[in-house]
Amino acid sequence: MGLSVETAELVAAGKFSKAIGIGGGLHHAKPSFGEGFCFYNDIAVCVEVLKKKYNLKRILVLDTDAHAGNGTGEIFYEDPSVLFVDIHQDPRTVYPGTGFIQEIGKDKGEGFTVNIPLPPGTACDAYQYIFDEIVFPLTREFEPELIIRYGGSDPHYLDDLTVLGLTISGFKMLGSLVREVAQKVCEGKCIDFLTSGYNLEILPFAWTALISGFLNLEIDLSGANEKAPPPRDYQLQETKEVVTQLKKILCKYWSLK
């Protein structure tokens, strides 16, 4: 975790426009105990270091792991300085069973937790739609000084623990979308904590795809053994329905149309 926090500090200090913190993203850990393969919440530690040492007032934490980030969400549930956007598989179908759209924060933090649960099998076009309709508008309005993204390969359609529908090209798209958000709102200041993934054949390709998209690199990713991938628009209509419901909830707090 030291590597990730050190990288975050360099980004906050303006020494790099963008950086990668390899490893980390232990988003299930709660304030006082570990949970779900996570011993402590390094994302929360990183955020607190950036706030206290560099006086950052607004940080976007973007969780694209297939599992909801219940620990991170709990830690910042009442904190309006952190906009927590969590894109994950429907919590009725996977651990930890939290992350419903009605979970939006509490007290001063109400409206600053945004859960986007995805139907099983959700593929690439739905992720693009979520960024266009939710992530980009919220980020422009919130105006974060820095973005932290984390999540690894478990949204891939061949993952052994989850049932989402991203392909390797979808992961590169995801990295590119995060880069675009950062460039538009916070001078490219973004830290990426790679984590998770339960198909060891897919994991290195998905991680590399995320990095290549995030850093705008051309890397040969053709070696991934992807058989019978889902259509890019699989579950797109169902995702649009989730987004419509979410907008109705969030319009009280944000200028979403």
C-alpha positions in Angstrom: 0.0 0.0 0.0 3.0 2.3 0.5 3.6 2.4 -3.2 0.0 3.5 -3.9 0.0 6.3 -1.2 3.4 7.5 -2.3 2.2 7.7 -5.9 -0.9 9.5 -4.8 1.1 12.1 -3.0 3.3 12.7 -6.1 0.1 13.2 -8.2 -1.4 15.6 -5.6 1.8 17.6 -5.4 1.7 18.1 -9.2 4.9 16.2 -9.9 3.0 13.9 -12.3 -0.1 14.5 -14.4 -1.1 10.9 -14.0 0.2 7.7 -12.3 -0.5 4.1 -11.6 -0.4 2.6 -8.1 0.0 -1.2 -8.8 -1.8 -3.2 -6.2 -4.3 -2.1 -3.5 -8.0 -1.3 -3.8 -9.0 -3.3 -0.7 -12.5 -1.9 -0.7 -14.3 -4.4 1.5 -12.3 -3.6 4.7 -14.3 -1.7 7.3 -12.9 0.9 9.7 -12.2 -1.6 12.4 -12.0 -5.0 10.7 -11.1 -6.7 7.5 -13.6 -8.4 5.2 -13.8 -10.1 1.8 -10.0 -10.7 1.1 -9.3 -7.2 2.4 -7.3 -6.7 5.6 -7.5 -2.9 5.7 -8.9 -0.2 3.4 -6.0 1.4 1.6 -8.3 3.5 -0.5 -9.6 5.2 2.6 -6.1 5.7 3.9 -5.0 7.2 0.6 -7.9 9.6 0.6 -7.2 10.7 4.2 -3.5 11.3 3.4 -4.4 13.4 0.4 -7.0 15.5 2.4 -4.8 16.1 5.4 -1.4 16.5 3.8 -2.4 18.3 0.6 -5.6 19.9 1.8 -7.7 18.4 -1.0 -11.4 19.3 -0.6 -13.0 17.2 -3.3 -12.0 13.6 -4.4 -13.8 11.3 -6.7 -13.5 7.6 -5.8 -14.6 5.5 -8.7 -15.0 1.7 -8.0 -15.4 -0.5 -11.1 -14.8 -3.8 -9.3 -17.6 -6.3 -9.9 -18.3 -6.4 -6.2 -19.7 -3.4 -4.4 -17.2 -1.5 -2.3 -19.0 -1.8 1.0 -16.1 -0.9 3.2 -15.2 2.2 1.2 -18.8 3.2 0.9 -19.3 2.9 4.7 -16.3 4.9 5.5 -17.3 7.9 3.4 -21.1 7.5 3.8 -21.4 10.9 5.6 -18.5 12.7 3.9 -19.4 15.3 1.2 -15.7 15.8 0.3 -15.7 12.3 -1.3 -18.0 11.5 -4.2 -18.1 7.7 -4.2 -19.4 6.2 -7.5 -19.6 2.4 -7.4 -20.3 0.4 -10.6 -20.9 -3.3 -9.7 -22.9 -6.4 -10.3 -26.4 -6.5 -8.9 -26.0 -7.1 -5.1 -28.8 -9.6 -5.1 -26.6 -11.9 -7.1 -23.1 -11.5 -5.6 -21.1 -10.7 -2.4 -21.3 -8.5 -0.3 -25.0 -8.0 -0.9 -24.9 -4.2 -0.6 -24.7 -1.3 -3.1 -28.4 -0.7 -4.1 -29.3 2.5 -5.8 -31.2 3.6 -2.7 -27.9 3.7 -0.7 -26.9 7.3 -1.4 -25.1 8.5 1.8 -26.3 10.1 5.0 -26.5 13.5 6.7 -23.9 15.8 5.1 -22.9 13.0 2.8 -26.4 12.4 1.4 -26.2 12.3 -2.4 -22.4 11.7 -2.5 -22.6 7.9 -2.6 -23.8 6.7 -6.0 -24.4 3.0 -6.5 -24.9 1.6 -10.0 -25.9 -2.1 -9.8 -25.6 -3.9 -13.1 -27.7 -6.9 -14.2 -25.7 -10.1 -14.7 -24.0 -10.2 -18.0 -23.8 -6.5 -18.5 -21.4 -5.8 -21.4 -19.4 -2.9 -22.9 -22.0 -0.6 -24.3 -23.7 -0.3 -20.9 -20.5 0.9 -19.3 -20.1 3.5 -22.0 -23.8 4.6 -21.3 -23.1 4.8 -17.6 -20.2 7.1 -18.1 -22.1 9.3 -20.5 -25.2 9.6 -18.4 -23.9 9.4 -14.8 -20.1 9.6 -14.4 -19.3 12.5 -16.7 -22.2 14.7 -15.6 -21.6 14.1 -11.9 -17.8 14.6 -12.2 -18.2 17.9 -14.1 -20.6 19.2 -11.4 -18.6 17.9 -8.4 -15.3 19.2 -9.9 -12.9 16.8 -8.0 -9.3 17.9 -7.6 -8.2 14.3 -8.1 -9.7 10.9 -9.1 -9.0 7.5 -7.6 -10.2 4.5 -9.6 -9.8 0.9 -8.6 -11.0 -2.5 -9.7 -9.4 -5.2 -11.7 -10.5 -8.0 -14.1 -13.5 -9.5 -12.3 -16.1 -7.7 -14.5 -14.8 -9.9 -17.3 -17.3 -12.3 -18.7 -15.0 -15.3 -18.0 -14.3 -14.4 -14.4 -14.7 -17.4 -12.0 -16.6 -15.5 -9.2 -18.8 -13.0 -11.1 -21.1 -12.8 -14.0 -20.6 -9.5 -15.7 -19.8 -9.1 -19.5 -16.8 -6.9 -20.1 -14.2 -8.1 -22.7 -10.5 -7.1 -22.9 -11.4 -4.3 -25.3 -14.0 -3.2 -22.8 -11.4 -2.9 -20.1 -9.3 -0.7 -22.4 -12.4 1.4 -23.1 -12.9 1.7 -19.3 -9.4 2.9 -18.8 -9.8 5.4 -21.6 -13.0 6.8 -20.2 -11.4 7.4 -16.8 -8.5 9.2 -18.5 -11.0 11.3 -20.4 -12.8 12.3 -17.2 -9.6 13.2 -15.4 -8.3 15.3 -18.3 -11.6 17.2 -18.5 -12.1 18.0 -14.8 -8.8 17.8 -12.9 -5.8 18.3 -15.3 -5.4 14.5 -15.6 -4.8 13.9 -11.9 -5.9 10.3 -11.4 -4.5 7.4 -9.5 -5.4 3.8 -10.5 -5.3 1.0 -7.9 -5.4 -2.3 -9.8 -7.0 -5.1 -7.9 -9.1 -8.2 -8.1 -9.8 -10.8 -10.7 -10.3 -14.6 -10.4 -9.4 -16.0 -13.8 -5.6 -16.0 -13.9 -5.5 -16.4 -17.7 -7.6 -13.3 -18.2 -6.3 -11.1 -15.3 -3.0 -10.0 -16.9 -4.7 -9.0 -20.2 -7.5 -7.1 -18.4 -5.1 -5.3 -16.1 -2.8 -4.4 -19.1 -5.9 -3.2 -21.0 -6.9 -1.0 -18.2 -3.4 0.5 -18.0 -3.1 1.0 -21.7 -6.4 2.8 -21.9 -5.6 4.9 -18.8 -2.2 5.9 -20.2 -3.3 6.0 -23.9 -0.8 3.3 -24.9 -1.0 0.9 -27.9 -0.3 -2.6 -26.5 -0.9 -5.9 -28.3 -3.7 -7.6 -26.3 -4.6 -10.3 -28.9 -3.3 -13.2 -26.8 -6.3 -13.3 -24.5 -8.3 -16.5 -25.1 -11.8 -15.0 -25.3 -14.3 -17.5 -26.5 -17.9 -16.6 -27.3 -18.0 -13.1 -25.8 -21.4 -11.5 -25.2 -22.7 -8.9 -27.6 -21.5 -5.4 -26.8 -25.0 -4.2 -26.1 -26.0 -7.1 -23.9 -28.2 -5.8 -21.0 -28.0 -2.3 -22.3 -31.7 -1.7 -22.1 -31.8 -3.1 -18.5 -28.9 -0.8 -17.6 -30.8 2.2 -19.0 -33.7 1.4 -16.7 -31.3 1.3 -13.7 -29.9 4.7 -14.8 -33.4 6.2 -15.1 -34.3 5.1 -11.6 -31.0 6.3 -10.3 -31.5 9.8 -11.9 -34.9 10.1 -10.2 -33.2 9.5 -6.8 -30.1 11.8 -7.5 -31.9 14.7 -9.1 -32.5 16.1 -5.6 -28.7 16.5 -5.2 -27.3 16.8 -8.8 -28.3 18.4 -12.1 -29.0 15.2 -13.9 -31.5 15.1 -16.7 
